[in-house]
């Protein structure tokens, strides 16, 4: 039923066939459970959330360990408001510092501190083992290439959808 209490026109709805429904439910289950599983391992072993780790890892990959907040949000697949909250928490922990953008006085950058680099370097091996355990080692090389291609294709659709701009 629609919001008006009237029946939805079922003939106009492109319902999923059995194969499509099976694929969707399997994929949806992975999406719903993977992030909490990675969160759990990182929290237990390193007192970090998965998004925290993604932010620290992205900063660690930069030559100067610094990124503009908007670029960091894009790279971590999060909204600017979510990133701002995470950066505030990571700042309190001494893992990142906010610094003015020398190219644009209105913008801010996040910079990975030495303590932040030490934390991400410490967390990386166990995180990679967990990613391998849950995903990589479960798939053949062909399946990994397919997963990459499928994920890139789906990411393009999400990038083009205004409701998905900026991630979660």
Phi and psi in degrees as a GROMACS rama.xvg file:
@    title "Ramachandran Plot"
@    xaxis  label "Phi"
@    yaxis  label "Psi"
@TYPE xy
-81.0632  -179.008  UNK-2
-63.1399  -25.3125  UNK-3
-85.6695  -1.52154  UNK-4
87.3165  0.143726  UNK-5
-89.0003  150.373  UNK-6
-64.7996  140.968  UNK-7
-74.2481  141.579  UNK-8
-71.5538  95.0746  UNK-9
-61.8439  -29.6542  UNK-10
-66.0552  -26.4081  UNK-11
-87.864  -8.55356  UNK-12
-91.1584  123.801  UNK-13
-81.0024  77.818  UNK-14
-57.7783  152.135  UNK-15
-76.0809  136.507  UNK-16
-79.0944  178.645  UNK-17
-59.4485  -44.0292  UNK-18
-64.9196  -43.9544  UNK-19
-63.3925  -42.1047  UNK-20
-66.1606  -40.6256  UNK-21
-62.75  -44.8231  UNK-22
-63.966  -44.3638  UNK-23
-62.7401  -45.9954  UNK-24
-64.7333  -39.4061  UNK-25
-64.8264  -46.2402  UNK-26
-64.3611  -45.0551  UNK-27
-60.0113  -38.4478  UNK-28
-64.0363  -42.556  UNK-29
-63.8096  -46.2862  UNK-30
-58.6965  -43.9656  UNK-31
-68.9994  -30.4563  UNK-32
-102.801  -20.6842  UNK-33
-68.6636  -49.3992  UNK-34
-58.3871  -47.4276  UNK-35
-61.2904  -34.6248  UNK-36
-65.8945  -43.2157  UNK-37
-68.5604  -38.6892  UNK-38
-57.5288  -46.9832  UNK-39
-58.4455  -47.7627  UNK-40
-63.5939  -45.5665  UNK-41
-68.2452  -37.501  UNK-42
-65.4533  -46.6509  UNK-43
-61.7321  -45.7965  UNK-44
-92.4237  -23.4985  UNK-45
-140.95  6.54653  UNK-46
53.488  41.2079  UNK-47
-128.689  153.01  UNK-48
-92.6324  163.908  UNK-49
-61.6746  -40.0689  UNK-50
-65.4488  -38.4956  UNK-51
-57.1895  -47.5353  UNK-52
-60.5114  -43.6425  UNK-53
-59.9922  -42.1046  UNK-54
-64.4541  -48.9666  UNK-55
-62.6909  -41.2486  UNK-56
-64.5623  -43.904  UNK-57
-61.0853  -43.163  UNK-58
-64.2111  -38.3342  UNK-59
-66.3116  -23.4052  UNK-60
-83.164  -10.2636  UNK-61
-84.4993  142.747  UNK-62
-54.783  -41.2554  UNK-63
-103.258  11.8156  UNK-64
55.9484  31.5935  UNK-65
-137.477  140.09  UNK-66
-143.423  147.709  UNK-67
-62.1641  141.631  UNK-68
-56.8895  -39.4682  UNK-69
-64.214  -40.6281  UNK-70
-68.5108  -36.2119  UNK-71
-66.2754  -41.315  UNK-72
-61.908  -45.1871  UNK-73
-60.6087  -47.7983  UNK-74
-65.0454  -30.8044  UNK-75
-93.4812  3.25878  UNK-76
57.2292  46.0787  UNK-77
-135.092  162.557  UNK-78
-74.8385  160.001  UNK-79
-63.123  -36.148  UNK-80
-68.8145  -40.7167  UNK-81
-63.6092  -43.7007  UNK-82
-61.6345  -41.9374  UNK-83
-58.9141  -42.4352  UNK-84
-63.9443  -41.9633  UNK-85
-67.473  -43.5277  UNK-86
-62.1136  -39.2113  UNK-87
-59.8124  -45.7948  UNK-88
-64.9858  -44.0797  UNK-89
-66.9869  -30.8661  UNK-90
-64.8746  -45.6274  UNK-91
-60.0521  -30.7129  UNK-92
-83.0293  -4.94061  UNK-93
78.2389  18.5571  UNK-94
-93.5056  -25.8303  UNK-95
-137.918  162.082  UNK-96
-133.832  141.924  UNK-97
-85.3073  136.269  UNK-98
-135.424  147.495  UNK-99
-63.8747  146.917  UNK-100
-79.906  117.071  UNK-101
-65.7841  -20.4368  UNK-102
-88.1639  -18.2431  UNK-103
-153.16  103.854  UNK-104
-60.5746  -17.178  UNK-105
-84.584  -16.556  UNK-106
-100.011  159.892  UNK-107
-125.336  148.191  UNK-108
-117.025  156.614  UNK-109
-107.462  137.097  UNK-110
-123.949  131.013  UNK-111
-75.5124  125.839  UNK-112
-80.8204  171.222  UNK-113
-60.7244  -38.8213  UNK-114
-65.4865  -37.3548  UNK-115
-66.2096  -41.5443  UNK-116
-62.904  -42.9337  UNK-117
-61.6983  -39.4931  UNK-118
-66.3049  -45.0973  UNK-119
-70.9521  -35.8409  UNK-120
-64.7769  -38.5035  UNK-121
-68.2469  -39.1135  UNK-122
-79.1443  -27.0795  UNK-123
-55.7062  -48.0256  UNK-124
-60.4413  -44.9523  UNK-125
-71.7158  -32.6516  UNK-126
-65.4101  -44.6652  UNK-127
-62.9634  -40.0608  UNK-128
-60.7036  -39.7662  UNK-129
-68.4851  -41.6527  UNK-130
-61.5106  -42.4381  UNK-131
-62.3553  -46.2843  UNK-132
-62.3087  -42.4803  UNK-133
-85.7837  -27.0523  UNK-134
-131.131  -67.6227  UNK-135
-58.4581  -49.8986  UNK-136
-73.311  -8.18301  UNK-137
-85.6888  -10.8324  UNK-138
-119.793  151.259  UNK-139
-77.4186  168.319  UNK-140
-58.7657  -40.7362  UNK-141
-62.0031  -44.8622  UNK-142
-64.4297  -37.0293  UNK-143
-63.1597  -42.5457  UNK-144
-63.4731  -40.235  UNK-145
-64.8476  -43.2225  UNK-146
-59.9359  -42.7454  UNK-147
-62.0119  -46.1748  UNK-148
-64.4527  -44.0276  UNK-149
-63.648  -44.926  UNK-150
-63.6144  -40.7058  UNK-151
-63.838  -40.6501  UNK-152
-64.1166  -44.5171  UNK-153
-67.2343  -37.3943  UNK-154
-61.8302  -38.7059  UNK-155
-61.0978  -42.0614  UNK-156
-63.3904  -40.8587  UNK-157
-68.7657  -38.273  UNK-158
-61.9994  -34.1027  UNK-159
-81.8127  -10.2365  UNK-160
-93.3065  117.19  UNK-161
-60.8741  -25.7082  UNK-162
-72.3954  -13.5415  UNK-163
-106.943  0.78582  UNK-164
-58.3779  131.373  UNK-165
84.0164  1.78654  UNK-166
70.8654  -165.006  UNK-167
